């Protein structure tokens, strides 16, 4: 096992998963702390790099995820600042050799497993758990796992506040848009739904939180809520389920459906290979994999 420790946290690689554990110091961004430990399965990776600093001052290590593998990076679209990005870590000068070793190990595994670096058609990492609450400059958003409720405060633009709280369900949503505030420019957290009107400025849009600048709390809570909702919407590059839970339900139902239809052993063998792949990717736990595999083997 390769292990790299630093002020930002600890990264380990066991041959199948890169485990990212954030540090607890004051210099670690709140978003990293709120996310907690992240288990990145090998199939979610497009690459890894160590970038040395100048004149022996350490450097940084960086994971590059495949597009569509992670709901957080999907919603962020490259807009996570370096301090908040959980897939980057500063490397101390005396740990550069360990960083290079970890990079070599991950690259060797990617090559051995022939992991493609193109987009995925489903999320390989789960989104943040619900319920979640996020605050913006002119109101708050609550996501309970099924619907988003938007409520306004006293500084909300009058026509927007006059409509009262708004809510939208996952079935009504088309997509979520997250744009963090940069410098003096405001950002927004917008929930696009069926029948949405043309682009309305965030100040007037009743399905949009306006985001001000300056606080890690607002940045963190809105990013996490956006990622949690995104993880539960249809995947942008696929037609299947967007999170691991529907996949688990489908796996438990599939053997009974196939047996009832009288399909041959080739179908069962194919299903067994699919189970092994999902277990390797971290979608199925050890117990879930063992139970599903036994259910299939009994049908041979």
C-alpha positions as CSV (number, residue, x, y, z in Angstrom):
1,X,0.0,0.0,0.0
2,X,1.2,3.5,-0.9
3,X,0.6,6.2,1.7
4,X,1.3,10.0,1.5
5,X,0.8,12.2,4.5
6,X,0.8,16.0,4.6
7,X,-0.6,19.0,6.2
8,X,-3.7,18.9,4.0
9,X,-4.5,15.3,4.8
10,X,-3.5,11.7,3.8
11,X,-3.8,9.8,0.5
12,X,-3.5,6.0,0.3
13,X,-3.7,3.6,-2.6
14,X,-4.3,-0.1,-2.1
15,X,-4.3,-1.1,-5.8
16,X,-8.1,-0.5,-6.3
17,X,-9.0,2.7,-4.5
18,X,-7.3,6.0,-3.8
19,X,-8.5,7.0,-0.4
20,X,-8.4,10.8,0.3
21,X,-8.7,11.8,3.9
22,X,-8.7,15.6,4.7
23,X,-6.6,17.1,7.4
24,X,-8.2,18.9,10.4
25,X,-6.0,22.0,10.6
26,X,-7.2,25.6,10.2
27,X,-5.6,25.8,6.8
28,X,-7.7,23.0,5.3
29,X,-10.7,24.4,3.4
30,X,-14.1,23.8,4.9
31,X,-15.4,22.0,1.8
32,X,-12.7,19.3,2.2
33,X,-13.6,18.9,5.8
34,X,-17.4,18.7,5.1
35,X,-16.8,16.1,2.4
36,X,-14.8,13.9,4.7
37,X,-13.1,10.8,3.5
38,X,-13.5,10.1,-0.2
39,X,-12.9,6.6,-1.7
40,X,-12.0,7.1,-5.4
41,X,-12.3,3.8,-7.3
42,X,-9.7,3.2,-10.0
43,X,-12.2,3.3,-12.9
44,X,-13.1,6.8,-11.9
45,X,-9.6,8.1,-12.6
46,X,-8.3,9.6,-15.8
47,X,-4.8,10.2,-14.4
48,X,-2.6,11.4,-11.6
49,X,0.3,13.8,-11.5
50,X,3.0,15.1,-9.1
51,X,3.9,18.7,-9.8
52,X,7.2,19.6,-8.1
53,X,7.6,23.0,-6.5
54,X,10.4,25.5,-7.1
55,X,13.9,25.0,-5.6
56,X,13.1,22.0,-3.5
57,X,10.0,23.5,-1.8
58,X,7.9,20.4,-2.2
59,X,5.1,20.5,-4.7
60,X,1.6,19.1,-5.1
61,X,-0.1,15.9,-6.1
62,X,-3.3,16.0,-8.2
63,X,-5.9,13.4,-9.3
64,X,-7.7,13.9,-12.6
65,X,-11.1,12.3,-12.6
66,X,-12.9,11.1,-15.7
67,X,-15.6,13.5,-16.8
68,X,-18.9,12.4,-15.4
69,X,-17.5,10.2,-12.7
70,X,-18.0,12.5,-9.7
71,X,-21.1,14.7,-9.2
72,X,-19.1,17.4,-7.4
73,X,-16.6,17.9,-10.1
74,X,-19.4,17.6,-12.7
75,X,-21.3,20.5,-11.1
76,X,-18.2,22.5,-10.4
77,X,-17.0,22.3,-14.0
78,X,-13.5,23.3,-13.2
79,X,-14.6,26.2,-10.9
80,X,-13.4,24.7,-7.6
81,X,-10.6,26.9,-6.3
82,X,-7.4,25.1,-5.4
83,X,-7.9,25.4,-1.7
84,X,-11.3,23.7,-1.9
85,X,-10.4,21.0,-4.4
86,X,-10.3,17.7,-2.6
87,X,-8.3,16.1,-5.4
88,X,-5.2,18.2,-4.9
89,X,-2.8,18.1,-2.0
90,X,0.3,20.0,-1.1
91,X,3.4,17.8,-0.7
92,X,6.0,18.6,1.9
93,X,9.7,18.8,0.7
94,X,10.6,15.6,2.7
95,X,7.7,13.6,1.1
96,X,8.4,14.2,-2.6
97,X,9.8,10.7,-3.0
98,X,6.6,9.1,-1.5
99,X,4.5,11.3,-3.8
100,X,6.3,10.1,-6.8
101,X,6.0,6.5,-5.7
102,X,2.2,6.8,-5.2
103,X,1.9,8.4,-8.6
104,X,3.8,5.5,-10.2
105,X,1.7,2.9,-8.4
106,X,-1.6,4.5,-9.5
107,X,-0.4,4.9,-13.1
108,X,0.8,1.3,-13.2
109,X,-2.6,0.1,-12.0
110,X,-4.5,2.3,-14.5
111,X,-2.3,0.8,-17.3
112,X,-2.7,-2.8,-16.1
113,X,-6.5,-2.4,-15.8
114,X,-6.7,-0.5,-19.1
115,X,-8.9,2.1,-17.6
116,X,-10.1,4.6,-20.3
117,X,-9.7,8.3,-19.7
118,X,-12.9,9.3,-21.5
119,X,-16.2,10.3,-20.0
120,X,-18.3,7.8,-17.9
121,X,-22.0,7.1,-18.4
122,X,-22.8,7.0,-14.7
123,X,-21.5,8.4,-11.5
124,X,-18.8,6.3,-9.9
125,X,-18.7,8.3,-6.7
126,X,-21.7,9.0,-4.6
127,X,-23.0,12.5,-4.0
128,X,-23.2,14.1,-0.5
129,X,-25.9,12.7,1.8
130,X,-29.2,14.5,2.2
131,X,-30.8,16.5,3.9
132,X,-28.7,19.5,3.2
133,X,-29.2,23.2,3.7
134,X,-27.4,26.0,1.9
135,X,-27.4,29.7,2.4
136,X,-27.1,32.4,-0.2
137,X,-27.1,36.2,-0.2
138,X,-30.8,36.5,-0.6
139,X,-32.2,33.2,0.9
140,X,-31.7,29.5,1.8
141,X,-32.2,26.2,0.0
142,X,-33.1,22.9,1.6
143,X,-32.8,19.6,-0.2
144,X,-34.4,16.6,1.6
145,X,-33.5,14.0,-1.0
146,X,-36.6,14.4,-3.1
147,X,-37.3,18.2,-3.4
148,X,-35.7,21.5,-3.1
149,X,-37.3,24.3,-1.0
150,X,-36.2,27.9,-1.5
151,X,-37.0,30.5,1.1
152,X,-36.1,34.2,1.1
153,X,-34.8,36.7,3.5
154,X,-35.4,40.4,4.1
155,X,-32.8,41.6,1.4
156,X,-34.4,39.6,-1.4
157,X,-35.6,41.6,-4.3
158,X,-39.3,42.6,-3.7
159,X,-41.0,40.8,-6.6
160,X,-39.0,37.6,-5.9
161,X,-39.9,37.7,-2.2
162,X,-43.5,38.5,-2.9
163,X,-44.0,35.0,-4.5
164,X,-43.1,33.4,-1.2
165,X,-41.1,30.2,-0.8
166,X,-40.7,28.0,-3.9
167,X,-40.2,24.2,-4.2
168,X,-39.3,21.9,-7.0
169,X,-39.0,18.1,-7.0
170,X,-36.3,16.0,-8.7
171,X,-38.8,14.9,-11.3
172,X,-39.3,18.5,-12.3
173,X,-35.6,19.4,-12.5
174,X,-33.6,19.5,-15.7
175,X,-30.3,20.5,-14.2
176,X,-28.5,22.5,-11.5
177,X,-26.2,25.4,-12.2
178,X,-23.5,26.5,-9.7
179,X,-21.4,29.5,-10.2
180,X,-19.3,30.6,-7.2
181,X,-18.7,34.3,-6.5
182,X,-15.3,35.4,-7.8
183,X,-13.8,38.7,-6.6
184,X,-16.5,41.3,-6.6
185,X,-18.7,39.3,-9.0
186,X,-21.7,37.5,-7.5
187,X,-22.4,33.9,-8.2
188,X,-25.6,31.8,-8.1
189,X,-27.1,28.4,-7.4
190,X,-29.9,27.9,-9.9
191,X,-32.4,25.1,-10.3
192,X,-33.5,24.7,-13.9
193,X,-36.9,22.9,-14.2
194,X,-39.3,22.0,-16.9
195,X,-41.1,25.0,-18.3
196,X,-38.3,27.3,-17.0
197,X,-38.4,30.8,-18.5
198,X,-35.6,32.4,-20.4
199,X,-32.5,33.5,-18.6
200,X,-33.6,35.7,-15.7
201,X,-30.9,37.5,-13.6
202,X,-30.4,35.6,-10.3
203,X,-31.6,38.7,-8.5
204,X,-35.1,38.1,-9.9
205,X,-35.2,34.3,-10.5
206,X,-37.4,32.7,-7.9
207,X,-35.6,29.4,-8.4
208,X,-32.2,30.8,-7.9
209,X,-30.0,31.8,-4.9
210,X,-27.7,34.7,-5.4
211,X,-24.3,34.0,-4.0
212,X,-22.2,36.7,-2.5
213,X,-18.4,36.7,-2.0
214,X,-16.2,36.1,1.0
215,X,-17.4,33.2,3.1
216,X,-16.2,29.5,3.0
217,X,-19.5,28.5,4.5
218,X,-21.6,29.8,1.7
219,X,-19.2,28.4,-0.9
220,X,-19.2,25.0,0.8
221,X,-22.9,24.5,1.5
222,X,-24.0,25.6,-1.9
223,X,-21.4,23.3,-3.7
224,X,-22.4,20.3,-1.6
225,X,-26.1,20.8,-2.1
226,X,-25.6,21.3,-5.8
227,X,-23.6,18.0,-6.0
228,X,-26.2,16.1,-3.9
229,X,-29.0,17.1,-6.3
230,X,-26.9,16.5,-9.4
231,X,-26.1,13.0,-8.2
232,X,-29.8,12.1,-8.1
233,X,-30.6,13.5,-11.6
234,X,-30.2,11.5,-14.8
235,X,-26.5,11.3,-15.8
236,X,-25.6,13.8,-18.6
237,X,-23.8,11.1,-20.6
238,X,-26.1,8.1,-20.0
239,X,-29.7,7.0,-19.9
240,X,-29.4,4.8,-16.7
241,X,-29.5,5.6,-13.0
242,X,-27.3,8.4,-11.8
243,X,-26.4,7.0,-8.4
244,X,-25.3,3.6,-7.0
245,X,-28.6,3.0,-5.1
246,X,-30.8,2.2,-8.2
247,X,-28.0,0.0,-9.5
248,X,-28.1,-2.1,-6.3
249,X,-31.9,-2.5,-6.7
250,X,-31.6,-3.5,-10.3
251,X,-28.9,-6.1,-9.4
252,X,-31.1,-7.8,-6.8
253,X,-34.0,-8.0,-9.2
254,X,-32.1,-9.1,-12.3
255,X,-31.5,-12.7,-11.4
256,X,-35.2,-13.5,-10.7
257,X,-36.2,-11.8,-14.0
258,X,-33.6,-13.7,-16.0
259,X,-34.5,-17.0,-14.4
260,X,-38.2,-16.5,-15.1
261,X,-37.5,-15.8,-18.7
262,X,-35.5,-19.0,-19.1
263,X,-32.3,-17.4,-20.5
264,X,-29.2,-19.6,-20.9
265,X,-25.9,-19.7,-19.0
266,X,-24.3,-17.1,-21.3
267,X,-26.7,-14.5,-19.8
268,X,-25.8,-15.6,-16.2
269,X,-22.1,-15.5,-17.0
270,X,-22.4,-12.0,-18.4
271,X,-24.3,-10.9,-15.3
272,X,-21.6,-12.4,-13.1
273,X,-19.0,-10.3,-14.9
274,X,-21.1,-7.2,-14.4
275,X,-21.3,-7.9,-10.7
276,X,-17.5,-8.3,-10.4
277,X,-17.0,-5.0,-12.3
278,X,-19.4,-3.1,-10.0
279,X,-17.7,-4.7,-6.9
280,X,-14.3,-3.6,-8.2
281,X,-15.6,-0.1,-8.8
282,X,-16.9,0.2,-5.3
283,X,-20.6,0.4,-6.3
284,X,-21.3,-2.9,-4.4
285,X,-20.0,-3.7,-0.9
286,X,-18.3,-7.0,-0.2
287,X,-21.5,-8.4,1.4
288,X,-23.8,-7.2,-1.5
289,X,-21.4,-8.7,-4.0
290,X,-21.3,-12.1,-2.2
291,X,-25.1,-12.3,-1.9
292,X,-25.7,-11.4,-5.5
293,X,-23.1,-13.7,-6.8
294,X,-24.5,-16.7,-4.8
295,X,-28.0,-15.9,-6.1
296,X,-26.6,-16.2,-9.7
297,X,-24.5,-19.3,-9.1
298,X,-27.5,-21.2,-7.7
299,X,-29.1,-20.7,-11.2
300,X,-26.3,-22.5,-13.1
